[in-house]
Amino acid sequence: IGGENLDTMHADSNGSGKSSVLDLVSLSLFGKTIRSIGADDVIRRGSRKGSRVMNRLKGKDGQKFEVIRCRRDPEHKNGLFLIRGWGDYKLSEFSFSNNVSREDDLRGENAKETQLKIQKLLGMSFELFSGLVAMGESGYGRFSSRSDKEKKSFLSSLLGISQYEDISAEARSQSKKDKENSYRKYQSVEESGR
């Protein structure tokens, strides 16, 4: 993302809103910002009527989706919507009950489930998104400053190997249970032979 600050010629691109754009995209998709600033600080200062942000996404198969996140919205409160297709409406006129059919409503039972569906659709978590998108931003998501655990988690997500780690952990757990059961059976046989 490039930018040019037209308020002062000495600022170059500083203060032109590049990070605010990233924060807004992050807020709409994940409910939090890359710079860890509050949602209310991303929304226009002084706004009392609430806000709505929308991302239109296209899946690998070409299927279209909308993610709409509301903040202090008079009708939808702090609602999170995942919708199949792209609606033909202005975001300011969006009304879930009027604009979305049951079959296009992809929300989960609650906001947490809906967020997980969005992450699955995107194929990434907030941590991976912020690490990839903001890698070059001044310090945000810098890989080298992360803890070993964070680096491992980031690389696992990036390379798509986290599922194998889960399977490996389950196999280790099952192996431990099997060893304990075998030892108990051995002890039982030893005791019965005495």
Number of C-alpha atoms within 10 A of each C-alpha: 7 7 13 15 14 12 10 11 9 9 12 13 15 13 15 16 15 15 19 17 13 19 24 21 18 20 22 21 25 21 18 18 23 24 17 9 12 13 15 14 11 15 17 10 8 9 10 10 9 18 20 20 18 19 17 14 17 15 10 9 6 8 11 15 21 20 23 19 23 20 19 16 15 12 12 18 14 15 16 26 22 21 22 20 16 16 15 8 10 7 13 9 9 17 12 14 8 8 12 16 11 8 8 14 14 17 20 16 8 10 14 12 12 18 21 16 16 23 16 11 14 15 13 17 19 17 16 18 21 21 21 15 15 19 14 12 16 9 12 16 21 15 17 9 11 12 10 11 8 13 15 13 15 22 15 16 17 17 8 12 12 16 11 11 11 11 11 12 12 12 12 12 11 12 12 12 12 12 11 12 12 12 12 12 12 12 12 11 11 10 9 8 7 5
